[in-house]
Each structure stands twice: as structure tokens, then as C-alpha cells.
């Protein structure tokens, strides 16, 4: 499928801040199955300095700086991308075999399993999540079936509840409350898998949404989405699982960045000099164009 994506973020401060620096992670870093036709990142006002780089992890980062007083900033990311339907396997190796392959693998590149086996800044260790996942992740079970079972359990036992959590809510808190949004579900699933030796990565991107029958799609009504990539052994590699929707990732999922957790792939973060309160709003539109 071919998509046009437009993502507008607006930041404002109660009073001008003296200087500001931001990391923007809005340009897709491509992987097999995705090809970028065009992309543009527009900032108003224009930054004093801008540097693009890859990483850390599977991320494109634009570092921008403002040396003049800043009260408002508008960031617009637009791109056209082709997404091919992935070849989804019916089965895979045993979970225990995948765990051993991950331990034996010596590769330390961005999409090697090693960076995604251990706890990270947000996806920390949790005894409660480990225990909850244990019955669903038996070593002798087929890796694809076991992860699918875990995903379905999370989807069935947890309520999708926008507004109940924020990007700063610890996954353990969302797990205890049994509710959250895609970010929470992705973190819980990642923590469960890593606790049992299965490499799992946090994917930030977009999902084509469809309005109710007979109603037009609202421009700007979409939002960024999050799901989990699971390393299913050397033969299968990475496979995407979407716990929010209880499905394997297909050609209506548009990956932008892959990291250990949300902290690695946050679309916008940064620092500023000043004490003024900050607010941010975002609007996303994903349109299928071919």
C-alpha cells in the first residue's frame, strides 16, 4: 500500500524561553518492506541549527536548536511511503530455541537481538508482569503461537482507556490498573517477553484507521501508534505484533522508529532554558493513496 502521512505538532510556552534544543524522530528509518518516495520536515520558526543523524537504535533523529527567545513552535512532518504486506509465518521454532539463539548471537548492530533482551529505561523488570506471562510463554511452545497467545491475553484482559494514562505513566502502574493505551500495552508485552529471554523492541509509527461505515475520515483525527517487534529466531527474524488490536502487523502499519522503549523513539523531546509551563498538541492524518 502507498500512504501519505502528515503529522503536525504545536508547542507553546506561557512566556518565551531563552534557548531550546529538541530531538525530532519523525522521519521513517526504512527497513525491508518499506520504501520512502518523499519526505519533508518543516519548522516554524526556523531553527538556529539543525543536524540529522541515524540512531541510537533504529531511529532517524533531527537535532534542532533555537538560540533566540522561543514562545511557539510548529513542527510539520510529511512523507509518502510504500508498505509491502509482510510474509507472515504459520509457525516457528520453539521459544526456548529462540532464547538460546539470542544468547548466542554476537551481533550488536541496531536490529540484532542483543539490544532488546535486557531491561531498559521504561521497560524495566517487573515480578508481577513476569509471573503473569509465565504460563503463556513455555520454552517448548512455538514462538509465533506463544507470542500470539500472550498478545491475545493482554488484549482480552486489559481495557483500552484513552486519558487514563500518559507518556509518563510507568508500565507497572498500567499493568496493575489493567488499562491503558497502545504505548502501555507495548511496554507490558515487551517486559513480559524480555523477562523470558525473548528479544522484543518498541515500534513507533502510524496505523491507517477506518471511520464507521458511511462516515468520512476526519483529517487530523489519527495519532501515532505503537506495537512490538519480536525476534523469532535467525530464520524468521523480526515479526510485528500489535497488542492493542490483537493482530500481527500488516501493510496498514507504517513503522517510523524502533528502540528499546518509548524513550528511544519519542517523536519530540528536548530541553529549554526557562521556567515557563509548556503545552503540546498533535494532529496526524494518514491517507491511503495507492
N, C-alpha and C positions, 0 to 999 in steps of 0.2 A: 504494500500500500504506500501511497505518496501523501505526505501531510504538510500542511503549512501551520506553523506554531508561532504565536505571538504572546509574549509574556511581558507585562508592564508592572513594574514595582515603583511605588512612590514613597519616599522617606521625607519626613518633616521634623523639624525641631522647634520647640517653643520659642527659642531665641537662637540667633546664629552661633555656630560653634567655630572655634578659631581654625582648626585644621582637622582633616578627616582622612582616613585610609580604609579602603574596602577591598574585599576579595569577592569577585563575581564568578560564579560557577554555573554559567547558563548556556555555554556553547557545548553541544554534544561532543564527547570524545568517542570516536567511532570504533565499532567492533564488527566482526563478521555479521553480515545480515543487515547492516545499516550503511547508507551512503548519503552524504550531505551534498545537496545541489547548491545551496547558497545560505549565507548567514550574515547577520549584521547586529552589532551591539551599539546602541546609541545612548549617550548620557547627556542630560541637560541639568545643570550647566556642564560644560566640557571640563574634564579633569586637568589638573596641572601636569600630571604624569600618568603613564599607563604602560604596563608591562604584561605580556602574555607568556604563560608557561604551562607545561604539562606536569601534572602531579601536584602534591604527592597522591599516590594511588591512581586509579583510572579516571582522572579528572583534568579538564581544561580550566585553568584559573587565570582571570584577568585581574591584576592588582592595579588599582587606581588610587590616586591621591589628589586631595584638594588643599591647597595652601592658602587660598582666600577664604574669608568667612562664608560658611555654608548654612543656609536655612532650609532649603528644599532640594531634593534630588529626585529625578525621574530616570529610571533605567528601563530601556526597551530592548528586549531580545527577540529577534525574528529569524526564522530559518525554515527552509524547505528540505525535507528528508524523505528518503525511501526506506521502507522497512519490509524486509522479506519475512515470510512465515517460517518460523524455525521448524526443524525436523525433530519432532518430539518422540522419544523412545518409549516403547511399551514396557520395557524392563531394563534393569541394570545390574551391576554387581552387588554383592552383599554389603550392607552398611559397614560391617567390620573390616571388609577388604578395602573399602574406600578410606576408612580411618587409617589403616596401615599404610596405604599408598600416600596419603597426605603427610604422614610422619616421615616416610622415606624420601619424599621429594626434596631435591636440593635447590630447586629453582626459587629465586627471591624476586622475580620480576613482578610488575603491577597486578597481573592476573594469574600468578602462581597461587596454589592453595595456602602456602605458609602464612602470608599476612592476615589471613582470615580465619585462622584456627583459634587464636587466643583472644582473651577479653580485651576490650578497647575502652575509650573514654566514656562512652554512653552505654555500650553493650557490655556491662561488667558481669561478673559471676553472680549467680543467684541460686541458693539452695532450693528455694521454692520452685523456680522455673525448671531447674534440673530434675527435681523429683517428679514434677508434673509431666515432663516429657519422657521419662524413663520407660514407661510401659509401651510407648509408641515408637521407640527407637531401639529395637532389639538388634544386636550385632548380626544375627543370621538373616535378617529381613532384607529384601530387595531395596536398594537405596531410593529408587524413584517412588516405589509404593510406600515406603516408610515415611519419607518426607511429605508425600501427598496426604498420608493419614494424619500426620502432625498438623499440616496446614488445615485440613478439614476440621480437626478438633478445635483448633484455635478459632476458626470461623464460626463454628457452632456454639462454642461456649462463651464467646466474648461479644459484647454488643458494640456495633459501630455507633459512636456517640460524639458527633462534632461538637466542639465547645466545652467538653468535659476535661480535656487535656490541652496542653500547649507544647511547643517545641522544647520547653524546659522541664516537662514532667518526666521524672525517672521512669524507665520501663517497669521497674518493680512495683511502682505505685499503680500504673495502669493494669498490671497483671493482678494485683490484689483486688482492684475495683471491678475487674472483669469488663472493662470498657475502654474505648479509645478510638483512634483513627489509624490510617494506614501506617504512619510513622511508628506508632506504638506497636501495632501488630508485627511490623517488620522487625523491630528490635527484639520483641519477645521471642519470635521464631529464630532469629539469629542466635540469641543467648542460649536457647534450648539446644540448637544443633551444635554449637561450639562446645557446650558442656559435655557432649557425647562424641567429641573428636571429629565432627563433620565441618569442613570449611564452609562458611556462609558469609556473604557480602551484602551490604546495603546498597540498593539501586535507587537513584533519584531520577525521575523522568515525568513523562506525561502519559495519559490514557485517554483515548478517544471515548467520549461519553455520548450517549444517545438520549434525546429527550423522549418523554412519553409520546405514544402514537398520536399523530395529528397535531403536535405542538412543535413550533420552530425551536431550533437550538439557540440558546441565549449567548450572545457574544460576551466573552469575559467571565462566563459562569464556571468554567473549568478551573482546576487547581493543579498544582504539582502532585504527583503520585509517588508512592514508594512501594517497593517489593523486595524480594530476596532472591539473590542468585546463589545456588548451591553447587559446590564442586562434587560431581558424581563419579569421580574416578578418571583415570587417564584416558580411557576410551571415549567416554561421554563428555567430559569437560564440564562446563558451567551450564546449568539449566535454571530458568527463571520460574519462581513460584510466587503467586500473588495471594497472600492470605486474606486480604480484605475482600476479595471476590471469589476465593476458593477455586482458583484455576491456575493452570500452567500459563506462563507468559506467551502471548501470541503476537501477531503482526499489528495489533492495535495498541501495543505498549511501545513507547518511544523512550529509550534509555538515554540519559544525559551524562550521568556520572556514577561511578562505582567506588565505594570506600568501605571502611570497616563499620561505620555507623553514620548517623546524620551529621555529626561534627565534621566529617571529612568532605561532605558533599553539599553542605548548606548553600543555597543559591546566592545569598548575600550575607556577609558578616564583616565586621571591621571594628575600628576604634576611632574615637574623636577626642579632641581636647575641649572640655567644657562640661557643664553640669545640667544642660537643658534636657528635659524629657524628650524622648524620641518616639515616633509612631511610624508604622509602615503598613501600607495596603498593597495588595497584588491582585491582578486580573489576568487570567490566562484564557486563550482561545486556541483550540486545536481543531483544525478543519481538514477533512479528507478531500484531496484534490485529484486523486487518481488511483 
